Amino acid sequence: MAHRDRWDFVCASALALLTVASRLPYRARMLYNWDAVQFALALREYDVMKHQPHPPGYVLYVALGRVANAWLLDEAAAYVLLAVVFSGLTTFVVYYLARAIYDRAVALAAASLLAVSPLFWFYGSVGLTYAAEALTAATVAYFSYRALRGSRTDAWLAAGYLGLAGGIRQSILVLLFPLWLGAVLVGAGPRVAAVGLGVLAVAVVTWFVPMIRLTGGLDRYLAASRDLAETVVMPTSIMSGAFEATLRMSRYVIESVLVGLGPLALAAVLVPWYVRRFGWSRRETFLAAWTIPPVVVYTLVHFGQAGYVLTFLPAIVILLSRVLIAAIVPPAPLAMRHPRIRAAVATAVIVAVVLLNGVFFVNARPRPRDFDAAKPRWQQIAEDEAFDWIFSRTAAALREHEAVVRTFVDTIRGLHDPSETIVLTELGNPRTYPWLRHAMFYLSEYTIFELRVGDVPPGYYAPRLSSAMTPFPDTEIHLPPNARRLVWFVDHWSPRSERPDGLVEIELPYGRFLYVLPLGNRIVEYAGYTFIRDDPPPRARRAAR
């Protein structure tokens, strides 16, 4: 190994290890959100119809989770371990990618700044797929760039990695395919691209066929996928005809990118200067081709959470790192006039951005929401988006979120017997997170119902009665004979729902509340639902007498 190559390997490895070490103190101890719980449930039973996990299936990611879980025997810890490892590997690959596109200075800057990106740091600490998405995207981009420079072998390697990446997160296939195809056609030619398409197809088949078999057949898989598309994707898509939805998705993407970049985002103002000074070469076109397809899809089709931007965030970090380095350290021979001073200034700027990102990630958290204060609509929207898309992806916010989950679970389990308690969660209540999946995982011994309230079409979901993730289109809910109370697992009571007579409100830490309704012998009416306790069987009634 040449001295130069050995030095690059040392730098990339050191940054990867530092990335892993930085995640460990802030790693999640509990399942973070709805999707994380669904991945955990998939380790117990893989069934896409039950959204364990949700479509489109993520079969290779679940398989890796099972390998980690066999060692750790803890579903949350297993997926967090994968996220930590994937984030370290991403830093390693991004270093080599930036080194191939530009030079070592840009590689050091880009890998360091990505490692401390608050968004990348957060998703490298929780059990979700987005750190894996960053890794697979960067890996496909690395081999695609080498293919752009004429390498047939790298063109086929990129195709193979892209195909396998689809088994971890299927959206990668759609979002990175244009980058791969364009790079191969321009750099290696149509014949190489044709062979690469065959490699891609074979790689996809290796995980798609087992996934369909695990799902119970193609019909079940397509039915689950259609249901998710109609209920989750279509309402945010431009095809729904709602321009407001497109504007909202655009804001979410921009806000998430800003969190991902931190102070590095300020370097964007230097891009016009950079283009005038150095031009727009094939290298910048490659990074743009990586970025544009995901941005278009997320804006016009669906953007579920901030982690989506990790598909293309490394491309922006590499480009802005190059712009920043070029602004501070001009190319030789100008840079030779004061090389040490310029190098020191560049280092100081990079270190400053690293420190600012670190301080934000470790300490920032969303302010508690004040639902009762009268505010203009624009202010309420701004506060809600800051809560959901900016300040909630930090270590401090993660710790508070886990404390909230633990408080709910410990309080319900400590106060109420599972054989006598019905746990209710709500979808459509604007003042609460939909806690159904957490209740299913952490309170699995309880009978649970999810109610659809507010503007959501009425119906309820009962995990113990359902073979698919579809609600019963009914408003009459029959409870077990031994049910003695209803307990609402919600953050706050919905302003659109009346409070039943006898409701007990228990204040919890972190501004949350537990609501308990003793049943007695009455039929309960709530939010359009009728709760009826079934009579015990005759033999049980005679025994009670």
C-alpha positions as CSV (number, residue, x, y, z in Angstrom):
1,M,0.0,0.0,0.0
2,A,1.4,3.4,-1.0
3,H,2.1,5.9,1.7
4,R,-0.6,8.2,0.3
5,D,-3.2,5.4,0.3
6,R,-2.2,4.3,3.8
7,W,-2.6,7.8,5.1
8,D,-6.1,8.0,3.6
9,F,-7.1,4.7,5.2
10,V,-5.8,5.9,8.6
11,C,-7.8,9.2,8.3
12,A,-11.0,7.4,7.2
13,S,-10.8,4.8,9.8
14,A,-10.1,7.3,12.6
15,L,-13.1,9.4,11.6
16,A,-15.3,6.3,11.4
17,L,-14.2,5.2,14.9
18,L,-14.8,8.6,16.3
19,T,-18.3,8.6,14.7
20,V,-19.1,5.3,16.4
21,A,-17.7,6.5,19.8
22,S,-19.8,9.7,19.6
23,R,-23.0,7.8,19.2
24,L,-22.6,5.4,22.1
25,P,-23.2,7.8,25.0
26,Y,-26.4,9.2,23.3
27,R,-27.8,6.0,21.9
28,A,-31.5,5.2,22.3
29,R,-32.4,2.9,25.1
30,M,-36.0,2.5,24.0
31,L,-37.8,2.2,20.6
32,Y,-38.0,5.7,19.3
33,N,-41.1,6.0,17.1
34,W,-43.9,4.1,15.4
35,D,-41.7,2.7,12.7
36,A,-39.0,1.6,15.2
37,V,-41.6,-0.4,17.1
38,Q,-42.8,-2.0,13.9
39,F,-39.2,-3.1,13.1
40,A,-39.0,-4.5,16.6
41,L,-42.3,-6.4,16.2
42,A,-41.0,-7.8,12.9
43,L,-38.2,-9.6,14.9
44,R,-41.0,-11.5,16.7
45,E,-43.2,-12.0,13.6
46,Y,-42.5,-10.8,10.1
47,D,-45.8,-9.9,8.5
48,V,-46.1,-6.9,6.2
49,M,-49.9,-7.1,6.3
50,K,-49.6,-6.3,10.1
51,H,-47.0,-3.7,9.3
52,Q,-44.3,-5.7,11.1
53,P,-42.6,-4.0,9.4
54,H,-44.7,-1.7,7.2
55,P,-44.6,-1.9,3.4
56,P,-42.5,-2.1,1.4
57,G,-40.9,-4.7,3.7
58,Y,-37.2,-3.9,4.5
59,V,-36.5,-7.6,4.6
60,L,-32.7,-7.4,4.7
61,Y,-32.8,-4.8,7.4
62,V,-35.0,-7.0,9.5
63,A,-32.6,-9.9,8.8
64,L,-29.7,-7.9,10.0
65,G,-31.8,-6.9,13.1
66,R,-32.4,-10.6,13.8
67,V,-28.6,-11.3,13.7
68,A,-27.9,-8.5,16.1
69,N,-30.8,-9.5,18.4
70,A,-29.6,-13.0,18.6
71,W,-26.5,-11.6,20.2
72,L,-28.0,-8.8,22.3
73,L,-31.5,-10.3,23.1
74,D,-33.0,-6.8,23.1
75,E,-34.9,-5.5,20.0
76,A,-34.2,-1.8,20.6
77,A,-30.5,-2.4,21.3
78,A,-30.1,-4.6,18.2
79,Y,-31.4,-1.9,15.8
80,V,-29.4,0.8,17.6
81,L,-26.3,-1.3,17.2
82,L,-26.9,-1.4,13.5
83,A,-27.4,2.4,13.3
84,V,-24.2,3.0,15.2
85,V,-22.2,0.7,12.9
86,F,-23.8,2.0,9.8
87,S,-23.1,5.6,10.7
88,G,-19.4,4.8,11.3
89,L,-19.2,3.0,7.9
90,T,-20.9,6.0,6.2
91,T,-18.2,8.4,7.5
92,F,-15.6,6.0,6.1
93,V,-17.2,5.7,2.7
94,V,-17.9,9.5,2.5
95,Y,-14.2,10.2,3.1
96,Y,-13.2,8.0,0.2
97,L,-15.9,9.4,-2.0
98,A,-14.9,13.0,-1.4
99,R,-11.3,12.0,-1.8
100,A,-12.1,10.5,-5.2
101,I,-14.1,13.6,-6.3
102,Y,-11.9,16.3,-5.0
103,D,-8.9,15.9,-2.7
104,R,-7.8,15.0,0.9
105,A,-8.6,18.4,2.4
106,V,-12.2,18.2,1.2
107,A,-12.4,14.5,2.3
108,L,-11.3,15.4,5.8
109,A,-13.7,18.3,6.0
110,A,-16.7,16.5,4.5
111,A,-16.3,13.3,6.6
112,S,-15.8,15.3,9.8
113,L,-18.8,17.6,9.2
114,L,-21.1,14.8,8.2
115,A,-20.1,12.8,11.3
116,V,-21.3,15.7,13.6
117,S,-24.3,16.6,11.5
118,P,-27.1,16.8,14.2
119,L,-29.4,14.9,11.9
120,F,-26.9,12.2,11.0
121,W,-25.8,12.0,14.6
122,F,-29.4,11.5,15.8
123,Y,-30.3,8.8,13.3
124,G,-27.0,7.1,14.0
125,S,-28.3,6.7,17.6
126,V,-31.8,5.4,17.2
127,G,-33.0,2.1,15.7
128,L,-34.2,3.2,12.3
129,T,-33.1,2.6,8.7
130,Y,-31.8,6.1,7.9
131,A,-28.2,5.5,8.9
132,A,-28.2,2.5,6.6
133,E,-29.8,4.6,3.9
134,A,-26.9,7.1,4.1
135,L,-24.4,4.3,3.9
136,T,-26.0,2.5,0.9
137,A,-26.4,5.8,-0.9
138,A,-22.8,6.9,-0.3
139,T,-21.6,3.4,-1.4
140,V,-23.6,3.4,-4.6
141,A,-22.4,6.9,-5.3
142,Y,-18.8,6.0,-4.7
143,F,-18.8,3.2,-7.3
144,S,-21.0,5.2,-9.6
145,Y,-18.5,8.0,-9.6
146,R,-15.7,5.6,-10.5
147,A,-17.9,4.2,-13.2
148,L,-18.3,7.8,-14.5
149,R,-14.6,7.8,-14.9
150,G,-14.8,4.7,-17.1
151,S,-14.5,1.7,-14.7
152,R,-16.7,-1.2,-15.9
153,T,-16.0,-3.2,-12.7
154,D,-17.2,-0.3,-10.5
155,A,-20.3,0.1,-12.7
156,W,-21.3,-3.5,-12.0
157,L,-20.3,-3.2,-8.3
158,A,-22.6,-0.1,-8.0
159,A,-25.4,-2.1,-9.6
160,G,-25.0,-4.9,-7.2
161,Y,-24.9,-2.7,-4.2
162,L,-27.9,-0.7,-5.4
163,G,-29.9,-4.0,-5.8
164,L,-29.0,-5.2,-2.3
165,A,-29.6,-1.7,-0.8
166,G,-33.2,-2.1,-2.0
167,G,-33.6,-5.0,0.5
168,I,-32.7,-2.6,3.3
169,R,-34.8,0.3,2.1
170,Q,-36.6,-0.1,-1.2
171,S,-36.8,3.6,-1.9
172,I,-33.1,3.6,-2.6
173,L,-33.7,1.7,-5.8
174,V,-35.9,4.5,-7.2
175,L,-33.9,7.4,-5.8
176,L,-30.4,6.3,-6.7
177,F,-31.1,4.5,-10.0
178,P,-30.9,7.7,-12.1
179,L,-27.5,8.5,-10.6
180,W,-26.2,5.0,-11.4
181,L,-27.6,4.8,-14.9
182,G,-26.5,8.3,-15.9
183,A,-22.9,7.7,-14.6
184,V,-22.6,4.3,-16.3
185,L,-24.0,5.5,-19.6
186,V,-21.7,8.6,-19.7
187,G,-18.6,6.9,-18.3
188,A,-18.7,3.3,-19.4
189,G,-21.3,3.0,-22.2
190,P,-24.6,1.3,-23.0
191,R,-23.2,-2.2,-23.1
192,V,-21.8,-1.9,-19.6
193,A,-25.1,-0.5,-18.5
194,A,-27.0,-3.4,-20.0
195,V,-24.9,-5.9,-18.0
196,G,-25.3,-3.8,-14.9
197,L,-29.1,-3.9,-15.3
198,G,-28.8,-7.7,-15.2
199,V,-26.6,-7.5,-12.1
200,L,-29.1,-5.2,-10.5
201,A,-32.0,-7.5,-11.3
202,V,-30.3,-10.5,-9.8
203,A,-29.4,-8.6,-6.6
204,V,-33.1,-7.6,-6.2
205,V,-34.4,-11.1,-6.8
206,T,-32.2,-12.4,-4.0
207,W,-34.2,-10.6,-1.4
208,F,-37.5,-9.9,-3.2
209,V,-38.6,-13.5,-3.6
210,P,-37.9,-14.5,0.1
211,M,-39.8,-11.3,1.2
212,I,-42.8,-12.3,-0.9
213,R,-42.8,-15.8,0.6
214,L,-42.6,-14.4,4.1
215,T,-45.5,-12.1,3.4
216,G,-47.7,-15.0,2.2
217,G,-47.7,-14.3,-1.5
218,L,-47.6,-11.4,-3.9
219,D,-51.3,-10.6,-3.5
220,R,-51.0,-10.0,0.2
221,Y,-47.9,-7.9,-0.3
222,L,-49.5,-5.7,-3.0
223,A,-52.7,-5.3,-0.9
224,A,-50.6,-4.0,2.0
225,S,-48.6,-1.7,-0.2
226,R,-51.7,-0.3,-1.8
227,D,-53.3,0.4,1.5
228,L,-50.2,2.2,2.8
229,A,-50.0,4.2,-0.5
230,E,-53.6,5.3,-0.3
231,T,-53.6,6.3,3.4
232,V,-50.1,7.7,3.8
233,V,-48.5,8.6,0.5
234,M,-51.4,9.8,-1.6
235,P,-52.5,12.6,0.8
236,T,-49.1,14.2,0.6
237,S,-48.6,13.6,-3.1
238,I,-49.0,16.3,-5.8
239,M,-51.3,13.8,-7.5
240,S,-53.8,14.4,-4.7
241,G,-54.3,17.9,-6.1
242,A,-53.5,19.7,-2.8
243,F,-50.9,22.3,-3.5
244,E,-50.8,23.1,0.2
245,A,-49.4,19.6,0.8
246,T,-46.6,20.2,-1.7
247,L,-45.7,23.4,0.0
248,R,-45.7,21.7,3.4
249,M,-43.5,18.9,2.1
250,S,-41.1,21.5,0.7
251,R,-40.8,23.2,4.1
252,Y,-40.2,19.9,5.8
253,V,-37.4,19.1,3.4
254,I,-35.7,22.5,3.7
255,E,-36.0,22.5,7.5
256,S,-34.5,19.0,7.7
257,V,-31.6,19.8,5.4
258,L,-30.8,22.9,7.5
259,V,-30.7,20.8,10.6
260,G,-28.5,18.3,8.8
261,L,-26.1,20.9,7.7
262,G,-26.0,23.2,10.7
263,P,-23.7,26.2,10.3
264,L,-22.3,24.6,7.1
265,A,-25.5,25.7,5.4
266,L,-24.1,29.3,5.4
267,A,-21.5,28.1,2.8
268,A,-24.4,27.9,0.3
269,V,-24.2,31.6,-0.2
270,L,-20.7,31.1,-1.6
271,V,-21.8,28.7,-4.3
272,P,-22.4,31.4,-7.0
273,W,-18.9,32.8,-6.3
274,Y,-17.5,29.2,-6.6
275,V,-19.2,28.6,-9.9
276,R,-17.9,31.9,-11.3
277,R,-14.4,31.3,-10.0
278,F,-14.0,27.5,-10.7
279,G,-16.8,26.7,-13.1
280,W,-19.3,23.9,-12.9
281,S,-17.6,20.6,-13.8
282,R,-18.6,17.0,-14.1
283,R,-17.9,16.6,-10.4
284,E,-20.5,19.1,-9.3
285,T,-23.0,17.7,-11.9
286,F,-22.5,14.3,-10.4
287,L,-23.4,15.6,-6.9
288,A,-26.4,17.5,-8.3
289,A,-27.6,14.3,-10.0
290,W,-27.4,12.5,-6.7
291,T,-29.4,15.3,-4.9
292,I,-32.1,16.2,-7.4
293,P,-34.1,13.0,-7.7
294,P,-34.7,12.5,-4.0
295,V,-35.6,16.2,-3.5
296,V,-38.1,16.0,-6.3
297,V,-39.7,12.8,-4.9
298,Y,-39.8,14.0,-1.3
299,T,-41.3,17.3,-2.4
300,L,-43.9,16.1,-4.8
301,V,-44.7,12.6,-3.5
302,H,-44.0,12.0,0.2
303,F,-41.7,13.1,3.0
304,G,-42.3,11.1,6.2
305,Q,-39.6,12.3,8.5
306,A,-36.3,14.2,8.6
307,G,-34.2,11.0,8.2
308,Y,-35.2,10.9,4.5
309,V,-32.7,13.6,3.7
310,L,-29.8,11.3,4.6
311,T,-30.3,9.9,1.1
312,F,-28.6,12.9,-0.4
313,L,-27.2,14.9,2.6
314,P,-23.6,13.5,2.0
315,A,-23.7,15.0,-1.5
316,I,-24.5,18.5,-0.2
317,V,-21.9,18.2,2.6
318,I,-19.2,17.2,0.1
319,L,-20.1,20.1,-2.3
320,L,-20.3,22.7,0.5
321,S,-17.1,21.4,2.0
322,R,-15.4,21.9,-1.3
323,V,-16.9,25.4,-1.6
324,L,-15.7,26.3,1.9
325,I,-12.2,25.0,1.5
326,A,-11.9,26.8,-1.9
327,A,-13.0,30.1,-0.3
328,I,-10.4,29.8,2.5
329,V,-7.6,28.0,0.7
330,P,-7.3,29.0,-3.0
331,P,-5.5,26.7,-5.4
332,A,-1.7,26.8,-5.9
333,P,0.2,29.0,-6.5
334,L,-2.0,31.5,-4.6
335,A,-2.2,29.3,-1.6
336,M,1.6,29.1,-1.4
337,R,1.9,32.7,-0.2
338,H,0.7,32.0,3.3
339,P,0.1,28.2,3.4
340,R,0.3,27.7,7.1
341,I,-2.0,30.6,7.9
342,R,-4.6,29.5,5.4
343,A,-4.4,25.9,6.6
344,A,-4.9,27.2,10.2
345,V,-7.9,29.3,9.2
346,A,-9.5,26.4,7.3
347,T,-9.0,24.1,10.3
348,A,-10.4,26.7,12.7
349,V,-13.5,27.1,10.6
350,I,-14.1,23.4,10.3
351,V,-13.5,22.9,14.1
352,A,-15.9,25.8,14.8
353,V,-18.7,24.2,12.8
354,V,-18.0,20.8,14.4
355,L,-18.3,22.3,17.9
356,L,-21.5,24.3,17.1
357,N,-23.1,21.2,15.7
358,G,-22.0,19.2,18.8
359,V,-23.4,21.8,21.2
360,F,-26.7,21.9,19.3
361,F,-27.1,18.1,19.2
362,V,-26.3,17.5,22.8
363,N,-28.3,20.4,24.4
364,A,-31.1,21.6,22.1
365,R,-34.6,20.5,22.8
366,P,-38.1,21.6,21.8
367,R,-40.0,24.0,24.1
368,P,-43.1,22.5,25.7
369,R,-46.2,23.2,23.6
370,D,-48.8,25.6,24.9
371,F,-52.0,24.4,23.4
372,D,-54.3,26.8,25.2
373,A,-52.7,30.1,24.3
374,A,-54.4,32.0,21.5
375,K,-51.9,32.4,18.6
376,P,-52.1,33.4,14.9
377,R,-52.2,30.4,12.6
378,W,-48.8,31.2,11.1
379,Q,-47.2,31.3,14.5
380,Q,-48.8,28.0,15.5
381,I,-47.6,26.3,12.3
382,A,-44.0,27.7,12.8
383,E,-43.9,26.4,16.4
384,D,-45.3,23.0,15.5
385,E,-42.7,22.6,12.7
386,A,-39.9,23.8,14.9
387,F,-41.0,21.2,17.4
388,D,-41.3,18.3,14.9
389,W,-38.6,19.0,12.3
390,I,-35.8,21.0,14.0
391,F,-35.4,20.6,17.8
392,S,-36.8,17.1,18.2
393,R,-33.8,15.4,16.5
394,T,-31.3,16.0,19.3
395,A,-29.9,14.0,22.2
396,A,-31.7,16.1,24.8
397,A,-35.0,15.7,23.0
398,L,-34.4,11.9,22.6
399,R,-33.8,11.5,26.4
400,E,-37.0,13.5,27.2
401,H,-39.0,11.4,24.6
402,E,-37.8,8.2,26.2
403,A,-38.6,9.5,29.7
404,V,-42.2,10.3,28.5
405,V,-42.6,6.7,27.2
406,R,-41.2,5.2,30.3
407,T,-43.5,7.4,32.5
408,F,-46.6,6.4,30.6
409,V,-45.7,2.7,30.7
410,D,-44.6,2.6,34.3
411,T,-47.6,4.6,35.5
412,I,-50.2,2.4,33.7
413,R,-48.5,-0.8,34.7
414,G,-48.0,0.4,38.3
415,L,-51.6,1.6,38.9
416,H,-53.8,-0.7,36.8
417,D,-54.2,-4.5,36.5
418,P,-53.9,-5.5,32.9
419,S,-56.7,-8.0,33.3
420,E,-59.1,-5.2,34.2
421,T,-57.8,-2.3,32.1
422,I,-58.4,-1.3,28.5
423,V,-55.7,1.0,27.0
424,L,-56.9,3.5,24.4
425,T,-54.7,5.4,22.0
426,E,-55.9,7.9,19.4
427,L,-55.2,8.7,15.8
428,G,-56.4,12.2,14.8
429,N,-56.0,13.8,18.2
430,P,-53.8,16.9,17.3
431,R,-52.4,17.1,20.8
432,T,-50.8,13.7,21.0
433,Y,-48.4,11.4,19.3
434,P,-50.2,8.2,18.1
435,W,-48.9,5.8,20.8
436,L,-50.5,2.6,19.5
437,R,-47.3,0.8,18.6
438,H,-45.5,1.7,21.8
439,A,-48.5,0.4,23.8
440,M,-48.5,-2.8,21.8
441,F,-44.8,-3.4,22.5
442,Y,-44.4,-2.1,26.1
443,L,-47.9,-3.0,27.3
444,S,-48.5,-6.1,25.4
445,E,-50.4,-7.8,28.3
446,Y,-53.1,-5.2,28.1
447,T,-56.2,-5.1,25.8
448,I,-55.5,-2.2,23.4
449,F,-57.7,-0.2,21.0
450,E,-56.7,2.6,18.7
451,L,-59.6,5.1,18.1
452,R,-59.8,7.2,15.0
453,V,-61.0,10.7,16.2
454,G,-61.2,14.2,14.8
455,D,-61.1,14.5,11.0
456,V,-60.0,10.9,10.6
457,P,-62.8,8.6,9.3
458,P,-64.2,6.7,12.3
459,G,-63.2,3.2,13.1
460,Y,-60.9,1.4,15.5
461,Y,-58.0,-1.0,15.4
462,A,-57.7,-3.8,17.8
463,P,-54.3,-5.6,17.6
464,R,-55.6,-8.8,19.3
465,L,-58.4,-9.1,16.8
466,S,-56.7,-8.1,13.6
467,S,-54.7,-10.0,11.0
468,A,-53.9,-6.8,9.1
469,M,-53.1,-3.2,9.8
470,T,-56.6,-2.1,8.9
471,P,-59.3,-0.6,11.2
472,F,-62.7,-2.0,11.8
473,P,-65.2,0.4,10.2
474,D,-67.4,0.4,13.3
475,T,-68.1,2.6,16.3
476,E,-69.4,0.0,18.7
477,I,-66.6,-1.6,20.7
478,H,-67.2,-4.6,22.9
479,L,-65.0,-4.9,25.9
480,P,-64.1,-8.1,27.9
481,P,-66.4,-8.9,30.8
482,N,-63.7,-8.2,33.4
483,A,-62.9,-4.7,32.1
484,R,-63.1,-2.2,34.9
485,R,-61.6,1.0,33.5
486,L,-60.5,2.8,30.3
487,V,-57.1,4.4,30.3
488,W,-56.1,6.9,27.6
489,F,-52.5,6.6,26.5
490,V,-52.4,10.2,25.0
491,D,-50.3,13.2,25.7
492,H,-53.2,15.6,26.1
493,W,-57.0,15.4,25.7
494,S,-58.3,16.3,22.3
495,P,-60.1,19.7,22.2
496,R,-62.6,18.1,19.8
497,S,-63.7,15.4,22.2
498,E,-66.0,15.7,25.1
499,R,-64.9,14.4,28.5
500,P,-67.1,11.6,29.8
501,D,-68.6,11.9,33.2
502,G,-66.3,10.5,35.9
503,L,-63.1,11.0,34.0
504,V,-60.1,11.2,36.3
505,E,-57.1,13.3,35.1
506,I,-53.7,12.4,36.5
507,E,-50.9,14.9,35.8
508,L,-47.6,13.3,34.8
509,P,-44.1,14.7,34.4
510,Y,-43.0,16.4,31.2
511,G,-46.4,18.1,30.8
512,R,-48.3,14.9,30.0
513,F,-51.5,13.5,31.5
514,L,-53.1,10.1,32.1
515,Y,-56.9,9.9,31.8
516,V,-58.8,7.1,33.5
517,L,-62.5,6.4,33.3
518,P,-64.0,3.8,35.7
519,L,-66.6,1.8,33.8
520,G,-69.0,0.6,36.5
521,N,-72.1,-1.0,34.9
522,R,-72.8,1.6,32.3
523,I,-72.4,1.9,28.6
524,V,-69.9,4.6,27.8
525,E,-70.3,7.1,24.9
526,Y,-67.2,8.9,23.7
527,A,-66.2,10.7,20.5
528,G,-68.9,8.8,18.5
529,Y,-67.9,5.4,20.0
530,T,-70.0,3.2,22.2
531,F,-68.1,1.0,24.7
532,I,-70.2,-2.1,25.8
533,R,-68.9,-4.5,28.3
534,D,-69.8,-8.0,27.3
535,D,-71.6,-10.3,29.8
536,P,-69.6,-13.1,31.3
537,P,-70.4,-16.6,30.1
538,P,-73.2,-18.4,32.1
539,R,-70.8,-20.6,34.0
540,A,-68.8,-17.6,35.1
541,R,-72.0,-15.8,36.3
542,R,-73.1,-18.8,38.4
543,A,-69.6,-19.0,39.9
544,A,-69.8,-15.3,40.8
545,R,-73.1,-15.9,42.7
